Amino acid sequence: MARLAVIATHPIQYYAPWFQHIVACTDIDLKVFYLWKPGGEGFFHPGFLQSICWDMPLLSGYAHEFVPNESRDPGTHHFRGLVNRRLRECVETFRPDAVLMTAYKFASTLAFLMRWDRSRVPLLFRGDSHRLLPDGGIRQQLRGFAITSIFRRFVALLYVGQANYRYFRQHGVPAECLHFAPHAVDNARFMAAAEPAQAEAAAWRRELGIAEANALIVFAGKFEEKKRPQDLLEAFLAAGLPGTDLLFVGAGPLEETLRASALGRADVHFAPLQNQSQMPRTYAAADLFVLPSYGPWETWGLAINEALCMGCPVVVSDHVGCAQDLVQPGANGLVFPAGDVPALEYSLRDALSDRGRLRRWGEEGRRIVARYSYAQTTAGLLAALRALGIPAEARA
């Protein structure tokens, strides 16, 4: 039985179900070492400008340990937000056959990388960065050299999609060291919730004042510059789509600006941040889900996985990391150039021009996202371990 230590920043709603899946479906003896423990009432999220406490179990079904964090300002919002001097000691006590890291850009993780004896216990890494934007000059090039040197310390890397694969290759990672372990959500949970979510969504739409016959475009996430919700609002207002409403779900620093820009519009609605148990309803309410992010920060866009699980067609910008994996233009959605508001306006018009086609796009989206599951992610992890000579198998 392989003993695998995982180093993660903090409990995350997308990772916890994967850890649970690994324990339930493989012979791996897994232990997750967390570097930060948010407070009992959740943690303050600067992107949402509010505290969050997810309503799903993030710590059950797998072994874990919180390594003491000595940072004066703990969190993942800055380099020294994770200062865990006992990290190496805690991991060594577990006596792993391999260590999987999910981050390296913090004080603790870089210190661990520099001090860990890789000749004795190999290091693996799973990341999701991409380079969908051109290089930004000498500073970016120097940063690239540093990242390349960091990646040389890992003997196997798990990539989540096509853009991430190219990113690793651009940093000199040999193809034979790369294993496909896609970003995924709990597909089974979302798909099982599809039918009851439809009734909940219909009632929610009535509460929001959205006519039953109207098409609904939904944006759900942080109201912040990099997500570009203002681009969506501008494109929607310019499109003048009859019988169509727009719903912003979430919170963040741009909320006041968005509300002011939509003032007096009966076809633009706002709803607060929805917890995990409410997200199936959010996507079920939508006829089209839009993620117009700009810049390198939308490394994947797991909201797209969730929307596709619920049979919701999508429109995404070409800066969204999952665009090349999960969105097949004209089959389950559309892709437009990031920051190009007229192109987004055209995409909205095109997508909503045929409601029957929109439904077919939703059905195709469910088929596409079915291949991006925790089972496939785990298969990539198993393949990486076996390539290192560490026996690890899935349970029958």
Buried (B, 14 or more C-beta within 10 A) or exposed (E): EBBBBBBBBBBBBBBBBBBBBBBEBBBBBBBBBBBBBBEEEEBBBEBBBEEBEBEEEBBEBBEBEBBEBBBEEBBBEEEBBBBBEBBBEBBBEBEBBBBBBBBBBBBBBBBBBEEBEEEEBBBBBBBBBBBBEEEEEEEEEEEBEEBBEBBEBBBBBBBBBBBBBBBBEBBEBEEEBBBBBBBBBBBBBBBEBBEEBBEBBBEBBEEBEBEEEBBBBBBBBBBBBEBBBBBBBBBBBBBEBEEBBBBBBBBBBBBEEBBEBBEEEEBBBBBEBBEBEBBBBBBBBBBBBBBBBBBBEBBBBBBBBBBBBBBBBBBBBBBBBBBBBBBBBEBBBBBBEBBBBEBBBBBBBBBBEEEEBBEEBBEBBBEBBEEBBBBBBBBBBBBBBBEBEBEBEEEE
